[in-house]
Amino acid sequence: HAPLDRRVKLAELLKDSPILKKVKGRNYVDEFEYPSLEVLEQGSRNIEPIAALVSPVFCSWDAASGKRRFGLGGVPDPKELQRPIILVGNHQLFALDLGPLVREFLIEKGYSPRGLAHPINFP
């Protein structure tokens, strides 16, 4: 009943409340740290059962021949291009395909794609 009391300044209480304070957002690009080899190996062990269950097949586009090819060999290397690249795709429900995708990139290309998501997913 306090908000109904005219002595209570509800607007001031809300303004001073921590729920309305701006929290400095994280910079996920500059603050990114590559996982250790141990963490990557553990993650790979966790992914193997999923990969065995769904048997993913990876295809890419070969720019030289203009044809689809199996594997990720047609995906450009950002280091060779000296610029970032963007991988556009869709994923399954609960992103169960994301682990095998990242694992395949690490094995075949030597780097990991980084996902994009709305900041609301990362409070």
C-alpha positions as CSV (number, residue, x, y, z in Angstrom):
1,H,0.0,0.0,0.0
2,A,3.0,2.3,0.3
3,P,2.8,3.5,-3.4
4,L,-0.7,4.8,-2.5
5,D,0.6,7.0,0.3
6,R,1.2,10.5,-1.0
7,R,4.4,10.8,1.2
8,V,6.0,8.0,-0.8
9,K,7.8,9.3,-3.9
10,L,7.5,6.2,-6.1
11,A,9.3,7.7,-9.1
12,E,12.3,8.6,-6.9
13,L,12.4,5.2,-5.3
14,L,12.3,3.6,-8.8
15,K,15.0,5.9,-10.1
16,D,17.3,5.1,-7.2
17,S,16.5,1.3,-7.4
18,P,19.1,-1.1,-8.6
19,I,16.6,-2.5,-11.1
20,L,16.8,0.6,-13.2
21,K,20.6,1.2,-13.0
22,K,22.4,0.7,-16.3
23,V,24.8,-2.2,-16.0
24,K,27.9,-1.8,-18.2
25,G,27.6,-4.4,-21.0
26,R,30.3,-6.9,-21.8
27,N,32.3,-6.6,-24.9
28,Y,32.2,-10.2,-26.1
29,V,34.6,-9.6,-29.0
30,D,37.4,-7.9,-27.1
31,E,37.0,-10.0,-23.9
32,F,37.0,-13.3,-25.8
33,E,39.5,-15.8,-24.6
34,Y,40.3,-19.0,-26.5
35,P,39.7,-22.1,-24.5
36,S,42.6,-24.3,-23.5
37,L,43.5,-27.5,-25.3
38,E,42.2,-29.4,-22.3
39,V,38.8,-27.7,-22.4
40,L,38.6,-28.3,-26.2
41,E,39.4,-32.0,-25.8
42,Q,36.8,-32.4,-23.0
43,G,34.3,-30.6,-25.2
44,S,35.1,-32.9,-28.1
45,R,34.5,-36.0,-25.9
46,N,31.1,-34.6,-24.9
47,I,30.2,-33.9,-28.6
48,E,31.2,-37.3,-30.0
49,P,28.0,-39.1,-28.9
50,I,25.8,-36.4,-30.5
51,A,27.8,-36.5,-33.7
52,A,27.5,-40.3,-33.8
53,L,23.8,-40.0,-33.3
54,V,23.0,-37.4,-36.0
55,S,25.9,-38.2,-38.4
56,P,26.4,-34.7,-39.7
57,V,27.6,-34.1,-43.2
58,F,29.4,-30.9,-43.9
59,C,29.4,-29.2,-47.3
60,S,30.9,-26.0,-48.6
61,W,31.0,-24.1,-51.9
62,D,34.2,-24.3,-54.0
63,A,34.6,-20.9,-55.6
64,A,37.1,-22.1,-58.2
65,S,34.8,-24.8,-59.6
66,G,31.5,-23.2,-58.7
67,K,30.3,-26.5,-57.2
68,R,29.4,-27.8,-53.8
69,R,31.9,-30.0,-52.2
70,F,32.0,-32.2,-49.1
71,G,33.8,-30.9,-46.1
72,L,34.7,-27.4,-45.1
73,G,37.5,-26.9,-47.6
74,G,35.5,-24.3,-49.5
75,V,35.1,-22.1,-46.5
76,P,37.6,-19.2,-46.8
77,D,40.3,-18.8,-44.2
78,P,40.1,-15.4,-42.5
79,K,43.8,-15.3,-41.9
80,E,44.5,-15.7,-45.7
81,L,41.9,-13.0,-46.5
82,Q,43.1,-10.8,-43.6
83,R,39.6,-10.0,-42.6
84,P,36.7,-11.7,-40.8
85,I,34.3,-13.9,-42.7
86,I,30.7,-14.6,-41.9
87,L,29.1,-18.1,-41.8
88,V,25.4,-17.8,-42.4
89,G,23.2,-20.7,-41.4
90,N,20.4,-22.1,-39.4
91,H,20.4,-24.6,-36.6
92,Q,18.3,-27.3,-35.2
93,L,16.1,-27.0,-32.1
94,F,18.2,-26.5,-29.0
95,A,21.3,-26.0,-31.4
96,L,22.3,-29.7,-31.0
97,D,24.2,-29.3,-34.3
98,L,26.3,-26.5,-33.0
99,G,28.8,-28.7,-31.1
100,P,29.6,-31.0,-34.1
101,L,29.8,-27.9,-36.3
102,V,32.4,-26.2,-34.1
103,R,34.3,-29.4,-33.6
104,E,34.5,-30.0,-37.4
105,F,35.8,-26.4,-37.9
106,L,38.5,-27.0,-35.3
107,I,39.5,-30.3,-36.8
108,E,39.3,-29.3,-40.5
109,K,40.1,-25.6,-40.5
110,G,42.0,-25.0,-37.2
111,Y,39.7,-22.3,-36.0
112,S,36.3,-22.1,-34.4
113,P,33.3,-20.1,-35.7
114,R,31.9,-17.7,-33.1
115,G,28.2,-17.5,-32.8
116,L,26.1,-14.4,-32.9
117,A,23.1,-14.0,-30.6
118,H,21.0,-11.3,-29.2
119,P,22.6,-9.8,-26.0
120,I,19.5,-10.8,-24.1
121,N,20.8,-14.3,-24.2
122,F,23.9,-13.2,-22.2
123,P,22.9,-11.1,-19.3
